[in-house]
Amino acid sequence: MSNATPTSDIEPFLIKKLHGPFDAQITLPGSKSIALRQLAIAALCSGSTHLTGVPDCDDSAAMIDCLNALGATVAATADGLTVTGPIDLSDTTVHLDARMSGASTRLLLGLAALRHGDTIIDGHASLRARTNKPLLDLLSQQGCTIESDNGCLPAKISGPINAATHLSIDGSLSSQYVTALLIAAPGYLKEDKQIIEIRGDVVSRPYIDITINEMRKRGVNVRWLDGQRLEVASGRYQAGSIAVEGDATAATYFAALATLHNSSVTLTNLGQNSCQGDYAFIGVMEQLGAVVKRGASTRISGPEALTELPNIDMQAMPDAALTLIAMAPLLAAPLQITGLSSLHHKECDRLECPAKELTAMGVDVSTTEDSIRIDPADAKALTPHTLSTYHDHRMAMAFSLLGSVSGSLRVDDKTVVNKTYPAYWEHYATLLSPQRIG
């Protein structure tokens, strides 16, 4: 895993202190997780699909460019995107640049396995550092010819896959490998059903559930047989219209800010029917004393004094774990967070990198392979610091929580948030003089 800091001429960005209380309404960017899945599904359909709510960010743009290169047509409309498929499955050679999008890479590997030609996928240096070995090994075992740097990009996939009716894949590093197989399944399934068995720990199961839910919306049924096995029924994706709800991971930053600052925030496009696993982070804020009202939208109101939270397992929502890590020095008591082994394999090492940054600010931190313990700190006494984001958008957004209280934290590259949430700093600034944002 590369922990190199960005080299940039960009001036470090000071995160302004919030003085609260504030009462804001926020329209979140659309869920990246849902949008990328729906884009891939739409590219496998015969016909046109209209998508609204796709976030305008680097990851979406990378996926759209790759799908266009694969032969689908993605066109902007007045209120969203129209995707016309299917992708070209012929024996042509296609080059794809996934930029910094790990989720797109795994989905594209699944699509590439359906093609008769060569698909060459590459990306940013930080993406090259993330392994795809479990997925590439399985594709190789099932008839594809694979060339890669020990499971990392760049990779060349030569198909098509000739999959057995029972597949087995290691699920301990990333749920995205399973998602890639599931979404591609209608294109390679030869029998009435496909069984996908997940070996080892099933990390981030809620993300697999998102995949199942989005596939069902498009006419393909998937169900859990037990805690380790999934069954995909034969079927074809149906074109149509899909609205993408607000991003639950993006919501964690504002839910945490409201909780820390005895303030209120209403998330206008994220409600109680969400299938996103990170929506459960709202419940963590309740454990800290926040009052939450759930309906078509979600309102979080922070407490006058935070409740102690000695320990918590965040395995089911790893992307939200970084938000809690950055929030922890501001809590009322030491916090032990467990279930974090998958954080080593994100855009940066989201366990050791934040630990290093917190230590540099004077916070007492200790880590194990899958846990972190963080002691409370006096925000006024934190060492002024320029945060190394390690090219990771979530490092910048999560650590804005500390900056909102200390007023002494800078970010080495504020533009890193463009990966998923280009308007983040604009929305954050609005909390200085709250109004409706989004």
ABEGO torsion letter per residue (X at the ends): XBABBBBBABBBBBBBBBAOBBBBBBBBBBBAAAAAAAAAAAAABBEBBBBBGBBBBAAAAAAAAAAAAAGBBBBBBAAEBBBBOBBBABABBBBBBAEABAAAAAAAAAAAAABABBBBBBBBAAAAABBAAAAAAAAAAAGBBBBBBGGBOBBBBBOBBBBBABBBBBAAABAAAAAAAAAAAAAABABABBBBBBBEBBBGAAAAAAAAAAAAAAGBBBBBABAABBBBBBEBBBBEBBBBBBBAAAAAAAAAAAAAAGBBBBBAABBAABABAAAAAAAAAAAAGBBBBBBABBBBBBBABBBBBABBBAAABAAAAAAAAAAAAABABBBBBBGAAAAAABABBAAAAAAAAAAAAGBBBBBBAABBBBBBBBAAABBBBBBBAGGBAAAAAAAAAAAAAAGABBBABAAAAAAABAAAAAAAAAAABBBBBX
